Amino acid sequence: MAACILLSHVYVRHDQHYKLKQIEFTIKHYRLHNPNSYIILTGHGLQPTNLTIEICDFVDWRNTIIEEELEKGHPYLVNVGIDHAINQKFTHLFKCRSDGVILRDNITQYCSELIKDKNILLTQQTKFSQIHAGDLFMYGDIDYIKKCWNIGTWYPTTSGLISFARNIYNNQNHLTWKECLKKYAEFVDIYQIKWIDFRANWTELQSKLENILINKLENYERFLWGSREEWHIFDTNGNMIQRIEGIISKNEWDK
């Protein structure tokens, strides 16, 4: 099984130079903790730093921001990365945002142990009550992921969460949405994967970057993706203590 890493979902406007620092640190961290992984970066707007580009194995960064991609899951640029991975003969893909890190070593190996016999590994903001599936973090069979990112059925949409879930559910109407998810996917909490979000926490984390680089961040649950916005909050023991209505946890998934 050959797996690669795709980092995407970020655009940089002319007044957002701070994002270039976030992306550079993210890429440095992924390379340090995944030294043998093939890393793909896609995005748009101001060009990444030279160091960022040098560290990656492949970069496709568009100078002009594709405005229609924003808040819609960035399906075109994600597909650029997936297609490159397929052309490189990878069988499995890990995908996440390029403005945050995972406080774990060898993320593709870690995810391969969690996914068991399923096609895809998902996390929050997946729901059972609505056809919503977290579209930012995932790992799985690359051909299955490609089908889930079918841009031909992506639009019209108001959210990547909806389009991604709709593609998962495509031609599966004999199943309920929950049955479809349980048949094809496995689930892990953001708390367990330790996905740190730079978008909302960058200023506070400036003094902690050295520790983050070596995967040592005290009270890391405070800085998990979505915590600052209170979309889902975990306590120090990994219990989800606050969330948007409908968002599931691993405990609910396993019931």
QUINOR-V392876 format. One record per residue. N is the residue number from 1. RES is the residue in one letter. NEAR is the number of other C-alpha atoms within 10 Angstrom. Layout:
N RES NEAR
N RES NEAR
This chain:
1 M 8
2 A 12
3 A 22
4 C 25
5 I 25
6 L 24
7 L 26
8 S 27
9 H 23
10 V 20
11 Y 25
12 V 20
13 R 14
14 H 7
15 D 8
16 Q 12
17 H 13
18 Y 12
19 K 21
20 L 19
21 K 16
22 Q 20
23 I 25
24 E 19
25 F 22
26 T 22
27 I 25
28 K 18
29 H 22
30 Y 26
31 R 18
32 L 15
33 H 18
34 N 19
35 P 12
36 N 10
37 S 18
38 Y 18
39 I 23
40 I 24
41 L 28
42 T 24
43 G 28
44 H 22
45 G 17
46 L 20
47 Q 19
48 P 21
49 T 12
50 N 9
51 L 12
52 T 19
53 I 18
54 E 11
55 I 17
56 C 18
57 D 12
58 F 17
59 V 21
60 D 17
61 W 19
62 R 15
63 N 14
64 T 14
65 I 17
66 I 15
67 E 11
68 E 11
69 E 16
70 L 15
71 E 13
72 K 20
73 G 24
74 H 26
75 P 24
76 Y 18
77 L 22
78 V 23
79 N 17
80 V 17
81 G 26
82 I 26
83 D 15
84 H 16
85 A 23
86 I 16
87 N 9
88 Q 12
89 K 13
90 F 18
91 T 16
92 H 24
93 L 26
94 F 25
95 K 24
96 C 20
97 R 21
98 S 25
99 D 23
100 G 24
101 V 27
102 I 22
103 L 22
104 R 18
105 D 17
106 N 17
107 I 21
108 T 21
109 Q 13
110 Y 12
111 C 20
112 S 19
113 E 10
114 L 16
115 I 18
116 K 12
117 D 12
118 K 17
119 N 18
120 I 26
121 L 21
122 L 23
123 T 24
124 Q 24
125 Q 23
126 T 22
127 K 22
128 F 17
129 S 12
130 Q 13
131 I 20
132 H 23
133 A 24
134 G 18
135 D 26
136 L 21
137 F 18
138 M 19
139 Y 27
140 G 24
141 D 18
142 I 23
143 D 17
144 Y 16
145 I 23
146 K 17
147 K 14
148 C 21
149 W 26
150 N 17
151 I 17
152 G 9
153 T 15
154 W 21
155 Y 14
156 P 9
157 T 14
158 T 11
159 S 18
160 G 24
161 L 21
162 I 22
163 S 27
164 F 29
165 A 23
166 R 20
167 N 22
168 I 24
169 Y 21
170 N 13
171 N 9
172 Q 13
173 N 9
174 H 9
175 L 12
176 T 13
177 W 21
178 K 15
179 E 14
180 C 16
181 L 24
182 K 14
183 K 13
184 Y 15
185 A 19
186 E 22
187 F 23
188 V 19
189 D 21
190 I 27
191 Y 25
192 Q 14
193 I 18
194 K 19
195 W 23
196 I 25
197 D 23
198 F 24
199 R 16
200 A 16
201 N 17
202 W 19
203 T 11
204 E 11
205 L 16
206 Q 11
207 S 10
208 K 14
209 L 15
210 E 12
211 N 12
212 I 20
213 L 18
214 I 14
215 N 18
216 K 14
217 L 18
218 E 11
219 N 10
220 Y 16
221 E 21
222 R 18
223 F 24
224 L 25
225 W 25
226 G 20
227 S 20
228 R 15
229 E 11
230 E 12
231 W 15
232 H 22
233 I 23
234 F 19
235 D 13
236 T 11
237 N 8
238 G 14
239 N 14
240 M 18
241 I 9
242 Q 14
243 R 18
244 I 12
245 E 10
246 G 13
247 I 21
248 I 21
249 S 23
250 K 17
251 N 12
252 E 9
253 W 16
254 D 9
255 K 5
